[in-house]
């Protein structure tokens, strides 16, 4: 039986216009119509294909006939918004073509009819600029090939204000269709968010609420004195777009349709109701002797004693959604006992199982450095003719697999680089290099949609493949910007999500996950310190903070580079000499400055820090300056130690000249040279139990009579 419809209760919108000729159709601007459709793309797709789902920024459905599945996808954003493609059939098209196919129309021969139907759904015509404005009149529910509406349900605010009207249509030989009218926006669309529940005024005054699927079913209970409600579009509506808060404190009974879709909807709604604070939630179990799709409206038609049935029917408490985090699993007891030792990929430089970044100016050679690191990871346990060192430290002697995704180098360039760098052939399966130009092109791991950044299907696919490698130790994405959709350099949310994804891969695989990145343009200002290098990394601070470790390389100033090349070779040339350091780390590491010199044969930057230090040890002035400062500190009652709170590096501001700029390891090695030669000694002073204080042979602390000056701060000293 068709519901009696009261017309003209909400519409003051402009009517469908005409070009001034009796009986003529409005002149349509197709681009304006398309823009209107794309502006509401999610609602359009929900209307045309209600079984579809939105995942990873795209709309997925089985086919243009609306069958559930994933074969067909529709773009939601960007220049391709509204474009669809069915991977099963190879068919595709634009939003007009999709609308026509879902309605059984042909855009070639029936395009005016397609446009007229779209105009009816939009609720107002898209006129061309030359069209005259029609005289105002009241708009009626859309009357097209669907025929007259067969039902109408009003959604009200809890104070009784009309919010949305939903019309039902039952066209011959077609599925039923629903068209909502948003009273606030005065458009044929459902509210984009916070969609109201049906019968809100009734819910607010009730303690017990029955939640069903569909307005017609809810009305059948309401007319029999039972407070009932439903969500807009029932099981076809997105749960997350409904405002479930009115159910807070209520006892909610969910009466599902007797089929799988009804039960799935009931369980999803149960989670939403509990999250909104419902006092109790249960799902009624339809009787076994009832037919498929049996619901509350059928119960009314069958003459069931509704109150008695609700009181006695079997029901179950819906299973609670599995928690992502169970707080009870993470109490202090989990952390008792000795902590696990930190595992390193590069000893004291780069830990294993963390996300990080290697940054430098363009052309510095960071890609070669990372490929060299990957090669050495794959060769770690072999008898390699080259030192197993990278980025200023030795690799830990554990073999594993290294994977590189390079977005800028093709297969031929990768082949040339491997040929130049690999000293001997590794186990082929231990070294995997994927040149994206030959493997399908760009592969963004993070995309940006209407609701912000999200992980792409490519991210999930790559993560699953990496999880299948049992001995994975290193993953490299080179360079960063080719793997992140959106503007990763200016959008903190994109950078944060990207490194969250890298962190998940690192945590799950126990492998170090690195990306290469560039410096921003410096405007000609030279970088002289590690802190300046960190500030020079391109992007927002969230980008550097998102990773747990960052390494930077920057070119030396020409005068310093010439001096270094003169000392240790090769011949000075531009882009030959670089400084480097760990510029960000969430744990103690060696952050000393390193010196890298480019190899003329391979183009690879080689760590030559030790060579510079050996040159320094041959300079009497450096060693003499250090001895003189040790003597001065001892006579003042403030002796140095080699390491620790009073260490040479920790008090380097007291050292003269070049010594004040030396990294920690370099100062240690100079002290060791002087200790080995006997020019310095380590002593036990009065009040101290450790043989740690530096002095010269014959000095007061060397004799055991030295006294600490008050306020000097040694941990184990005593004041004078």
C-alpha positions in Angstrom: 0.0 0.0 0.0 1.4 3.4 -0.9 1.8 5.9 1.8 -0.2 9.1 1.6 2.3 11.9 0.9 1.8 15.5 2.0 3.5 17.6 -0.6 5.1 21.1 -0.3 6.0 21.0 3.3 9.6 21.9 3.0 10.3 23.4 -0.4 10.8 27.0 -1.2 13.6 26.2 -3.7 13.7 27.5 -7.2 11.9 25.2 -9.8 13.4 23.5 -12.7 13.8 26.3 -15.3 13.1 26.4 -19.0 14.4 28.4 -21.9 11.0 30.2 -22.2 9.3 27.9 -24.7 6.2 26.1 -23.5 6.9 22.5 -22.6 10.6 22.8 -23.3 13.3 21.3 -21.1 15.9 23.5 -19.3 19.1 24.3 -21.1 21.8 22.6 -19.1 25.4 23.4 -18.6 27.0 20.0 -18.5 30.1 21.2 -16.8 28.1 22.8 -14.0 26.1 19.6 -13.6 29.3 17.6 -13.5 30.8 19.9 -10.9 27.7 19.5 -8.8 27.9 15.8 -9.0 31.6 15.7 -8.1 31.1 18.0 -5.2 28.8 15.3 -3.7 30.6 12.3 -5.1 30.3 10.1 -2.0 26.6 10.7 -1.7 26.1 10.2 -5.5 27.9 6.8 -5.3 26.0 5.8 -2.1 22.8 6.6 -4.0 23.7 4.8 -7.2 25.6 1.8 -5.7 24.5 1.5 -2.0 26.5 -1.8 -1.5 29.8 0.0 -2.2 32.5 0.8 0.3 35.1 3.5 0.6 38.6 2.2 1.3 42.0 3.9 0.9 40.5 7.0 -0.7 38.6 5.1 -3.4 35.0 3.8 -3.8 34.9 0.0 -4.3 32.0 -2.1 -5.7 31.6 -5.4 -7.5 30.2 -3.9 -10.8 28.0 -1.2 -12.3 24.9 -3.3 -11.4 25.7 -2.7 -7.7 26.7 -6.2 -6.7 29.0 -6.4 -3.7 32.7 -6.8 -4.3 36.0 -5.0 -5.2 36.4 -5.5 -8.9 35.3 -1.9 -9.8 36.7 1.3 -8.3 35.8 4.9 -8.6 38.2 7.8 -8.0 37.0 10.3 -5.3 39.5 13.1 -5.6 41.8 15.0 -8.0 41.4 15.5 -11.7 40.1 11.9 -12.1 37.2 12.3 -9.6 34.2 10.4 -10.8 36.2 8.2 -13.2 35.5 4.5 -12.8 37.1 1.3 -14.0 36.1 -2.3 -13.7 39.2 -4.5 -13.5 37.2 -7.6 -14.2 35.7 -6.5 -17.5 38.2 -3.7 -18.5 35.3 -1.2 -18.9 35.3 2.3 -17.5 34.0 5.8 -18.0 33.1 9.1 -16.3 30.3 10.0 -13.8 27.7 10.6 -16.5 28.4 7.2 -18.0 28.3 5.5 -14.6 24.9 7.1 -13.8 23.5 6.0 -17.1 24.7 2.4 -16.8 23.3 2.0 -13.2 19.9 3.2 -14.6 20.0 1.1 -17.7 20.3 4.1 -20.0 22.6 4.9 -22.9 24.5 8.1 -22.8 24.7 8.2 -26.6 21.0 8.1 -27.4 19.5 9.0 -24.1 21.8 11.7 -22.8 19.0 14.3 -22.3 17.1 11.8 -20.2 20.3 11.1 -18.1 20.8 14.8 -17.6 17.2 15.3 -16.6 17.3 12.5 -14.1 20.6 13.9 -12.6 19.0 17.4 -12.4 16.1 15.9 -10.5 18.4 14.2 -8.0 20.4 17.4 -7.5 17.1 19.2 -6.9 17.9 22.3 -8.9 18.9 22.8 -12.5 22.4 23.8 -13.7 21.6 26.5 -16.1 23.8 28.0 -18.8 24.7 31.7 -18.4 22.3 32.7 -21.2 19.3 31.2 -19.5 16.7 33.5 -18.0 15.8 33.2 -14.4 12.3 31.7 -14.0 9.6 32.9 -11.7 9.7 31.3 -8.3 7.5 28.4 -7.5 7.6 25.5 -5.1 9.5 22.4 -5.9 7.9 19.0 -5.7 9.5 15.6 -5.1 11.3 14.4 -8.3 8.9 12.8 -10.8 10.9 11.0 -13.5 11.1 7.5 -14.8 10.9 6.3 -11.1 7.3 7.5 -11.0 5.6 9.0 -7.9 7.1 8.4 -4.4 5.6 5.4 -2.6 6.7 6.5 0.9 7.9 9.5 2.8 9.6 9.7 6.2 10.6 12.8 8.1 13.7 13.0 10.3 13.3 15.6 13.1 15.6 17.2 15.7 14.8 16.2 19.2 13.0 19.6 19.6 10.7 18.6 16.6 12.4 20.7 13.9 12.3 19.1 10.5 15.8 18.1 9.3 15.5 15.6 6.4 12.8 14.1 4.3 13.4 10.7 2.8 11.3 9.6 -0.2 11.0 6.0 -1.4 10.4 5.0 -5.0 9.4 1.5 -6.3 9.8 1.8 -10.1 8.5 -1.1 -12.2 11.0 -3.9 -12.6 13.7 -2.0 -10.7 15.0 -2.1 -7.2 13.5 0.3 -4.6 15.3 3.6 -4.3 15.5 6.3 -1.7 16.0 10.1 -2.1 16.7 12.3 0.9 16.0 16.0 1.0 18.3 18.0 3.3 16.1 20.8 4.6 19.0 22.9 5.9 21.0 22.9 2.6 17.8 22.7 0.5 19.3 20.0 -1.7 18.5 16.5 -2.7 21.2 14.8 -0.6 21.8 13.2 2.8 23.7 15.3 5.4 27.4 14.6 4.9 28.0 14.0 8.7 26.1 13.7 11.9 23.0 12.2 10.2 20.1 12.1 12.7 18.5 9.0 13.9 14.8 8.5 13.0 12.2 9.4 15.6 14.6 11.5 17.7 11.8 13.2 19.8 10.5 9.7 20.8 14.0 8.4 21.6 14.7 11.4 24.0 11.8 10.6 26.3 12.2 6.8 26.3 14.4 4.4 28.4 14.1 1.4 26.0 14.6 1.8 22.3 14.2 -0.8 19.5 16.6 -0.2 16.6 15.5 -1.7 13.2 16.6 -1.6 9.6 14.6 1.0 7.7 12.0 3.8 8.4 9.0 1.7 7.3 9.9 -1.0 9.8 10.4 1.5 12.5 7.0 3.1 11.8 5.3 -0.3 12.1 6.5 -0.5 15.7 5.9 3.2 16.6 2.3 2.9 15.5 2.0 0.0 18.0 3.3 2.0 20.9 7.0 0.9 20.8 9.7 3.5 20.6 11.8 2.5 17.5 14.4 4.1 15.4 16.8 3.4 12.5 19.7 5.1 10.7 19.3 6.8 7.4 19.6 4.4 4.5 19.6 1.4 6.9 22.3 -1.2 6.3 23.4 0.7 3.1 24.3 3.9 5.0 27.8 4.5 6.4 27.7 3.8 10.2 30.3 6.5 10.9 28.3 9.3 9.4 25.4 8.8 11.8 25.1 10.6 15.2 24.5 7.8 17.7 24.8 10.0 20.8 21.0 10.1 21.5 21.3 6.4 22.5 23.5 7.3 25.5 22.1 5.7 28.6 19.3 3.9 26.7 18.6 0.1 26.8 18.9 -0.7 23.1 17.4 -3.8 21.5 18.4 -4.3 17.9 15.8 -6.2 15.8 17.6 -7.3 12.6 16.2 -8.5 9.3 16.6 -12.3 9.1 19.6 -12.5 6.7 23.3 -12.1 6.8 23.2 -8.4 5.8 20.8 -7.7 8.6 22.9 -9.5 11.2 26.1 -7.7 10.0 24.3 -4.4 10.3 23.1 -5.3 13.8 26.6 -6.0 15.0 28.0 -2.8 13.5 25.2 -0.8 15.0 25.8 -2.5 18.4 29.4 -1.3 18.4 28.3 2.2 17.5 25.6 2.3 20.2 28.0 1.1 22.9 30.6 3.6 21.8 27.9 6.3 22.1 27.3 5.2 25.7 24.2 3.0 25.5 23.4 1.5 28.9 22.7 -2.0 27.5 22.8 -3.4 24.0 21.4 -6.7 22.8 20.5 -8.3 19.4 17.2 -10.0 19.1 17.4 -13.5 17.4 14.7 -14.0 14.8 12.7 -17.2 15.3 13.9 -20.3 13.4 10.5 -20.9 11.8 10.4 -17.5 10.2 11.3 -17.0 6.5 14.4 -15.2 5.2 14.3 -11.4 5.5 11.6 -11.5 8.1 11.6 -8.3 10.2 9.5 -6.3 12.7 7.2 -5.0 9.9 6.5 -8.7 9.0 5.8 -9.4 12.7 3.2 -6.7 12.7 1.6 -8.1 9.6 1.6 -11.6 11.1 -0.3 -10.2 14.1 2.5 -11.0 16.6 2.0 -9.7 20.2 4.9 -7.3 19.9 5.3 -6.5 23.6 5.2 -10.1 24.6 7.6 -11.1 21.8 10.1 -8.4 22.8 9.9 -9.6 26.4 10.4 -13.3 25.6 12.4 -13.5 22.4 15.8 -15.0 22.4 18.6 -12.4 22.2 22.3 -12.2 22.6 24.8 -9.6 23.7 26.8 -8.8 20.6 30.4 -9.7 20.6 32.6 -6.8 21.6 34.8 -5.4 18.8 38.3 -6.7 19.3 40.4 -4.1 20.9 43.5 -2.9 19.2 45.1 -2.2 22.5 44.5 -4.1 25.8 45.9 -1.9 28.5 46.2 -4.8 30.9 48.8 -6.4 28.6 51.1 -3.4 29.1 51.5 -3.0 32.9 54.8 -2.5 34.6 55.3 -6.2 35.2 56.0 -6.5 31.4 59.2 -4.4 31.9 60.7 -6.1 35.0 64.1 -7.6 34.8 67.2 -6.7 32.7 66.3 -4.7 29.6 67.1 -6.2 26.2 70.4 -5.1 24.7 70.1 -2.6 21.9 70.7 -4.2 18.5 72.7 -2.3 15.9 72.9 -2.3 12.1 76.0 0.0 12.3 77.6 -0.2 15.7 77.0 2.9 17.8 75.7 4.7 14.8 72.4 3.2 13.4 70.2 0.8 15.5 68.4 -2.1 14.0 64.6 -2.0 13.7 64.0 1.8 13.5 62.7 4.2 10.9 65.2 6.9 9.8 66.4 9.3 7.2 69.6 10.1 5.3 69.6 13.7 4.0 72.0 15.7 1.8 72.1 18.2 -1.0 71.2 17.0 -4.4 74.2 15.2 -6.1 76.0 14.5 -2.9 75.8 10.8 -3.4 73.4 9.6 -0.7 71.8 7.0 -3.1 75.3 5.5 -3.6 75.9 5.5 0.1 72.7 3.7 0.8 73.3 1.2 -2.0 76.8 0.6 -0.5 75.2 0.0 2.9 72.7 -2.5 1.4 75.5 -4.4 -0.4 77.5 -4.7 2.9 74.4 -5.9 4.8 74.1 -8.7 2.2 77.8 -9.5 2.4 78.2 -9.2 6.2 79.1 -12.8 6.9 81.2 -13.4 3.9 85.0 -13.1 3.7 84.7 -9.8 1.9 87.9 -8.0 0.7 86.5 -4.6 1.8 85.9 -3.3 5.3 82.4 -3.9 6.6 81.9 -0.2 7.5 79.3 2.4 6.5 78.3 5.9 7.6 81.2 6.1 10.0 80.9 2.8 11.8 81.3 -1.0 11.5 78.3 -3.2 10.6 77.4 -5.8 13.2 78.4 -9.3 12.0 74.9 -10.7 11.3 73.8 -11.6 7.8 70.5 -10.5 6.4 68.5 -9.3 3.4 68.5 -5.7 2.2 65.8 -4.3 -0.1 66.0 -1.0 -2.0 63.2 0.7 -3.8 64.7 3.4 -6.1 62.3 5.8 -7.9 64.9 7.7 -10.0 67.3 5.1 -11.3 66.3 2.7 -14.0 67.5 -0.9 -14.3 70.5 0.0 -16.5 71.8 2.6 -14.0 71.3 0.2 -11.1 73.3 -2.4 -13.0 76.2 0.0 -13.5 76.2 1.1 -9.9 76.2 -2.5 -8.6 79.0 -3.4 -10.9 81.1 -0.5 -9.5 80.3 -1.2 -5.9 80.0 -4.9 -5.3 83.4 -6.4 -4.4 82.2 -10.0 -4.8 78.9 -11.6 -5.6 76.5 -11.9 -2.6 73.8 -14.4 -2.1 71.4 -13.2 -4.9 68.3 -13.5 -2.6 70.0 -11.3 0.1 70.1 -8.2 -2.1 66.9 -6.9 -3.8 67.0 -3.7 -5.8 63.7 -2.6 -7.4 64.0 0.2 -10.0 60.5 1.7 -10.2 60.9 3.1 -13.7 61.0 -0.5 -14.8 58.5 -1.8 -12.3 55.3 0.2 -13.0 56.4 3.7 -12.1 55.8 5.8 -9.1 54.5 4.0 -6.0 53.1 6.5 -3.4 52.8 4.8 0.0 50.7 7.6 1.5 47.9 9.4 -0.3 45.7 12.4 0.6 42.0 12.2 0.4 39.0 14.3 1.6 39.6 13.1 5.2 43.3 13.6 5.2 46.3 11.4 4.5 45.9 7.6 4.3 48.0 4.5 3.6 47.6 3.4 0.0 47.0 -0.1 -1.3 50.7 -0.1 -2.5 51.8 0.5 1.1 49.9 -2.5 2.4 51.1 -4.7 -0.5 54.7 -3.8 0.1 54.4 -4.3 3.8 53.0 -7.7 3.4 55.8 -8.7 1.0 58.5 -7.4 3.4 56.9 -9.4 6.2 57.5 -12.6 4.2 61.3 -12.1 4.3 62.5 -13.9 7.5 65.9 -12.3 7.8 65.1 -8.7 6.6 67.6 -6.2 8.0 67.4 -3.1 5.8 64.7 -1.4 3.7 65.5 1.7 1.7 63.1 4.0 -0.1 65.0 6.4 -2.4 64.0 9.3 -2.5 61.3 10.2 0.0 59.2 12.6 -2.1 58.5 9.8 -4.7 56.9 7.6 -2.1 54.6 10.1 -0.5 51.4 11.6 -2.0 50.5 15.1 -1.2 53.0 17.8 -0.2 55.1 15.9 2.4 57.4 18.9 2.8 54.7 21.4 3.9 51.9 19.1 5.4 52.9 17.8 8.8 50.1 15.2 8.8 51.5 13.6 5.6 55.1 13.4 7.1 53.8 12.1 10.4 51.7 9.3 8.8 54.6 8.4 6.4 57.0 7.8 9.2 54.3 6.0 11.2 54.1 3.6 8.3 57.9 3.2 8.2 57.9 2.7 12.0 55.3 -0.1 11.7 57.3 -1.9 9.0 60.4 -1.5 11.2 58.7 -2.8 14.3 57.1 -5.8 12.6 60.1 -6.9 10.5 62.8 -5.8 13.0 64.6 -4.2 10.1 66.0 -0.7 9.8 63.8 1.3 7.4 65.5 4.3 5.8 64.5 7.0 3.3 66.7 9.4 1.5 65.8 13.1 1.4 67.1 16.5 0.2 68.2 19.7 1.9 66.3 22.9 1.3 67.9 25.6 -0.7 70.4 27.5 1.6 70.5 30.8 -0.3 74.3 30.4 -0.5 74.9 30.1 3.3 77.4 27.4 4.1 76.6 24.7 6.7 79.3 24.5 9.4 77.7 22.5 12.2 75.5 19.4 12.7 72.7 21.4 14.1 72.7 23.7 11.0 72.6 20.5 8.9 69.5 19.3 10.7 67.8 22.6 10.2 68.6 22.4 6.5 66.6 19.2 5.9 63.7 20.0 3.6 60.2 20.0 5.0 58.5 20.8 8.3 60.0 20.0 11.7 57.4 17.2 11.9 59.1 15.5 9.0 62.4 15.2 10.8 60.7 14.5 14.2 58.6 11.7 12.6 61.7 9.5 12.1 63.7 8.3 15.1 67.1 8.8 13.5 68.5 11.3 10.9 71.9 11.4 9.2 73.1 14.4 7.2 75.9 15.0 4.8 77.0 18.5 3.7 79.8 19.8 1.6 82.9 21.4 3.2 83.7 25.0 2.5 86.3 25.3 -0.3 89.2 26.3 2.0 88.7 23.5 4.4 88.2 21.0 1.6 91.4 22.1 -0.1 93.3 21.6 3.2 91.9 18.1 3.8 92.6 17.0 0.2 96.1 18.4 0.5 96.6 16.3 3.7 95.2 13.0 2.6 94.3 13.3 -1.1 92.8 13.1 -3.7 93.3 16.2 -5.7 90.7 18.9 -4.7 87.7 19.3 -6.9 84.2 20.6 -6.3 81.9 18.0 -4.6 84.9 16.1 -3.3 84.9 16.6 0.5 81.9 16.4 2.8 81.2 16.5 6.5 78.6 14.2 8.0 77.0 13.3 11.4 74.0 11.8 13.1 71.9 14.9 13.6 68.9 13.4 15.3 68.6 10.2 17.4 66.2 9.0 20.1 69.0 7.2 22.0 72.7 7.7 22.7 74.8 7.3 19.5 78.1 8.6 18.2 77.3 12.1 16.9 80.8 13.0 16.1 81.6 14.8 12.8 82.9 12.6 10.1 84.9 13.4 6.9 83.9 11.8 3.6 86.0 12.0 0.4 84.6 10.9 -2.9 86.3 8.0 -4.6 87.5 8.9 -8.1 86.9 5.4 -9.4 83.4 4.7 -8.1 82.0 8.1 -7.1 81.2 6.7 -3.7 81.8 8.9 -0.6 84.4 7.1 1.6 84.8 7.8 5.3 88.4 9.2 5.8 88.0 10.4 9.3 90.7 8.1 10.7 93.1 9.3 8.1 92.6 12.9 9.2 93.1 11.8 12.8 96.4 10.1 12.0 97.6 13.3 10.4 96.6 15.2 13.5 98.6 12.8 15.7 101.7 13.7 13.7 101.2 17.4 14.4 103.1 18.2 17.6 101.2 21.5 18.1 97.9 19.6 18.5 99.3 17.2 21.1 101.3 19.9 22.9 98.2 22.0 23.2 96.2 19.2 24.7 99.0 18.4 27.3 99.2 22.0 28.2 95.5 22.2 28.9 95.5 19.0 31.0 98.4 20.5 33.1 96.5 23.8 33.5 93.3 22.1 34.6 95.1 19.9 37.1 97.0 22.8 38.7 93.6 24.7 39.1 92.2 21.7 40.9 89.8 20.9 38.1 91.4 17.9 36.3 90.0 16.3 33.2 89.0 12.7 32.7 89.1 10.9 29.4 85.3 10.3 29.3 82.3 11.0 31.5 81.0 14.3 33.0 84.5 15.8 33.2 85.6 14.2 30.0 87.6 16.1 27.3 84.7 16.2 25.0 82.2 17.2 27.6 84.5 20.2 28.7 85.7 20.9 25.2 84.8 24.6 25.5 87.9 24.8 27.8 90.2 23.4 25.1 92.2 25.8 22.9 92.0 26.4 19.2 91.1 23.5 16.9 90.7 21.1 19.9 87.4 22.7 20.8 85.9 21.7 17.5 87.1 18.0 17.6 84.4 15.3 17.9 84.3 12.9 20.8 86.1 10.0 19.2 88.8 12.2 17.9 89.6 13.6 21.4 89.5 10.1 22.9 92.0 8.9 20.3 94.4 11.9 20.9 94.2 11.2 24.7 94.9 7.5 24.0 98.0 8.5 21.9 99.3 10.6 24.8 98.6 7.9 27.4 100.2 5.2 25.3 103.3 7.4 24.9 103.5 8.2 28.6 103.0 11.9 28.3 99.8 11.7 30.2 98.7 9.3 33.0 95.4 8.4 34.7 95.4 8.8 38.5 93.4 8.0 41.6 93.0 11.3 43.6 92.2 11.9 47.2 88.6 11.0 47.9 88.3 9.1 44.6 88.2 5.4 44.0 88.6 5.4 40.2 91.8 5.7 38.2 90.4 8.3 35.9 91.9 11.7 36.4 94.3 13.0 33.8 97.6 14.5 34.7 101.2 14.6 33.6 103.8 12.4 35.3 105.0 14.2 38.4 101.9 16.3 38.6 100.1 16.7 42.0 97.3 14.4 41.0 99.8 11.9 39.6 101.5 12.0 43.1 98.2 11.6 44.9 98.3 14.9 46.6 96.2 17.0 44.2 93.1 18.6 45.7 89.9 19.5 43.9 88.8 23.1 43.8 85.4 23.8 45.3 82.7 24.1 42.7 84.6 22.2 40.0 81.9 19.6 39.9 83.8 16.2 39.7 81.4 13.5 40.8 83.9 11.8 43.2 86.1 14.6 44.3 86.3 16.6 47.5 86.4 20.3 48.0 89.5 22.1 49.2 
